[in-house]
Amino acid sequence: MKQQATGADAFAPFQQALSEGWTKALESLQQSAVQGASAFNGGGMPLWQSPPAAKLPELPKVSIAPEKLQSIQQQYMAEATELWRRGLEARPEGDKRFAGEAWGSNPLAAFSAAVYLLNGRTLLSMAEAIDADEKTKARMRFAVEQWMAAASPSNSLAFNAEAQKKAIDTQGESIAKGIQNLLHDMKQGHLSMTDESAFEVGRNVATTEGAVVFENELFQLLEYKPLTAKVYERPFLLVPPCINKFYILDLQPENSLIRYANEQGHRVFVVSWRNPDESLANATWDDYIENAAIKAIHLVQEIDGSKQINALGFCVGGTILSTALAVLAARGEKPAASVTLLTTFLDFSDTGILDIFVDEAMVAYREMQLGKGGLLPGMDLASTFSFLRPNDLVWNYVVGNYLKGETPPPFDLLYWNSDATNLPGPFYTWYLRNTYHENKLAKPNALTVCGEKIDLGKIDIPAYIYGSREDHIVPIGGAYASTQLLPGKKRFVMGASGHIAGVINPPAKKKRSHWIREDGKFPKTQAEWLAGATEHPGSWWTDWAQWLKGHAGKQVPAPKAYGNGKAYKAIEPAPGRYVKARA
C-alpha cells in the first residue's frame, strides 16, 4: 500500500499538469476556428497583417458536450499514464516520420515523439467533438493538423534522432550542408522540393517539337509537329490552368499528354499563358475569356480551316474554356465538336478543404487589396497549396534539406510545381467571389461575361469529364458535379490518385486504375454513380483517346508547315518565351 501511495504521489504533478492543460486546449481550439482559415487568407498573407479597414471575422461559438469531453479526457489520461509508466521505453507507432532505426535507438527522441502523437490524437478528437457548424469544424481540424505538422519533434534538430545520427556520422558535415541549403532557399525565395538545377524548360522538360504561331499580351498559341502521316480533320486545342504553366502536360516524352495526343493523330494546339507582370496588373476575367480562350478557339479554326475543333480544359483551364464556350453559345456559335474537362470545377458547391479559406471577410479583403489592380504573387498560391499537405510538401523538405543536409532528388513534376505563376488581381478576385464564394457559374444567367449571360446548359456538345479519386484541390464530387450541368452526351471517368498524378498517368506505365459506368446513367451524386461503375486496371488515357477519335472526323494529310502559311507562321520554337518567364 505504501509503495502504491508513493507511486501515486510521484505521478501527481504529472497528472495535475495534464489536467491544467485542458482549459488551455479548449481556449486554443476556439481561437483555431478563425485562425485555421485566416492563417493563409487564401494566398499567404496572414489576416492580422490586413489594414485597419479590413474587418476581422467574429469568433465563432464553440462548445463540447461535457460527456464527450469527459470521455476524451479519460482516454487521454489513460494513455498518458501508460506512457509515463513505460517512460523511456515508449515508442512512437504508426507514423512514417518516426519509423527509422535511429528513433528506436534514441529513448528520449522516441518518448518525445510518442507524447507528441498522443497530444495530436487528442486535439483531433476534441476538434471532431465540438458543437459547431461544419465550416467551423473544418477550420478547426485544419488548424489542428497544421499545428501537428509544425510541432512534430522530427522538425527539430534537438529531437530528430535521424538528423542527430547523421550529424555524428558525417562529423558535422550534414549540419554545414543544411545551413548552405537554407541560405540557398532564402535567396531563391522558396523551399526546394527537387534539384531545380537538373531541369530547364525547353531542354529536358516541355520538349515536344512545335512552334509558336500566335502571341498577344495574354498567351502564346503553340502548334505541335504532327507525328503521323495523316491527322484527324478536326484540330485539338488544350487550355491548361493559368495558375500553373502548361508543361505539366509535356514534362517528359514518356509522360506527355501533348505528345500522346500527337501520336494518336491529332493536330495539336496548346495555350501557353503569359506569366503576368505589372503590365497585366489590371487584366480581368473577361480579358482572359475574350482575348485568350475565345481568341485561341477562333485562331485554331482559322489556321486549320475547320468549322469545329475538339477542346480540352484542365483544372482552372477547364473553367475558363467552359465559360468561353458558354459566351460563344450565347452569340450563336458552336465551335467545338466535343469538350474534355480534367479535374475541373463548374459547380463549386463541393470545394473540399479549400472551402475553409473562403468567406465574405476574406473575399472582401482580397477585393480591397487587389480588385482594382495589382498582382497576386505566384509563391503565395504555391505556399497555400503546399500547406494543404504540410507533412509531404513542406516539413518533409525542411527536415531533409536543413536538418539532414540532403539535396532532394531530381523530379520533373516537383520542378514544375515550384515554377510558380502570378495572377492579375482583378482576374483573381472576380474568380474568387463568383465561383468559390457565390457559385454563380453553376446558376443559369447569374453571371454576365464579355457582355453575355452565362448558361452552361447551352454547351450542348459531347463531354468527357474526368475526376481523380484522391484529389484535394478538385474533390471527386466537385468534378462529377459537371455531369449535372452539361446537357450533351457525357462520359465520366474516375481515376486513382490525386490532382496531378491521376491526370498524368501514361498507359505505358501500367499504373493505377480507372472507373467507368457503361449504362450512361448520371445519378445526382458521385457515390451513387460509383455504385454502378466498374474498375479497369491502368490509365484512363486509352479510353479517352478512343472517345476523342469518335469526334475527330475523317483523316486528312498532315500539314507540312506550322500555321497556315499566310497570316500565321512560326514565330519561335516551342515551348516559347512566355513559359520561361519566372514569377
Number of C-alpha atoms within 10 A of each C-alpha: 6 7 8 9 10 11 11 12 12 11 14 12 11 13 17 10 10 14 13 10 11 13 9 10 14 18 11 15 24 19 16 25 27 21 21 25 26 26 19 18 25 25 20 20 14 14 21 13 8 15 11 8 8 17 14 15 14 8 13 14 12 18 15 16 10 9 9 14 17 12 11 17 17 12 13 18 15 12 14 19 15 12 18 17 12 12 13 15 14 21 23 21 13 8 9 8 18 23 14 11 10 18 23 19 13 19 17 18 24 26 23 20 25 20 18 17 19 16 15 19 15 17 24 18 15 22 27 15 16 21 14 17 11 10 16 24 21 21 24 29 22 23 25 23 21 18 16 20 21 16 13 20 23 25 21 16 17 12 20 25 25 24 24 20 16 18 19 13 11 10 11 15 15 22 23 16 18 22 17 15 22 20 13 14 15 12 9 10 10 14 19 23 23 22 15 18 8 12 16 14 17 19 9 14 21 23 19 21 16 20 24 26 25 20 19 12 14 20 24 26 25 30 27 23 21 24 18 14 12 16 24 19 23 28 25 27 26 27 27 26 22 24 19 26 22 24 24 25 21 20 25 18 15 14 18 22 21 23 24 21 18 21 14 18 22 29 26 24 27 26 27 29 26 23 25 25 17 11 11 20 21 17 22 20 19 20 16 21 21 17 15 26 24 20 17 25 25 16 18 25 20 15 18 17 14 14 16 22 25 23 28 22 23 24 26 23 26 25 24 26 29 28 25 25 28 24 26 20 21 18 12 10 11 18 19 23 19 25 27 24 27 26 30 31 32 29 24 24 17 17 19 17 16 18 18 23 22 17 20 13 17 23 21 17 20 24 19 15 19 20 22 16 20 19 23 24 19 22 19 18 20 21 21 20 18 14 18 18 15 20 19 12 18 19 19 16 22 23 20 18 26 24 28 25 24 17 17 14 12 15 15 19 18 17 23 20 17 19 18 22 25 25 26 26 26 26 23 21 26 18 19 21 20 16 19 23 18 16 18 18 24 24 16 14 14 13 17 13 17 17 11 15 17 27 23 25 17 20 24 18 17 21 25 20 24 26 30 27 20 17 22 17 21 27 23 27 22 24 30 29 23 23 25 16 18 20 16 15 13 21 20 23 22 26 29 23 18 20 23 17 15 26 23 20 24 19 16 10 11 11 14 17 17 25 19 20 18 11 8 12 14 19 13 12 14 18 13 12 17 17 9 15 17 11 13 13 13 19 23 25 19 14 12 16 13 11 16 24 16 10 18 21 16 12 14 13 11 18 15 11 13 20 23 16 11 7 10 15 16 18 16 14 16 24 29 22 15 18 23 15 14 13 14
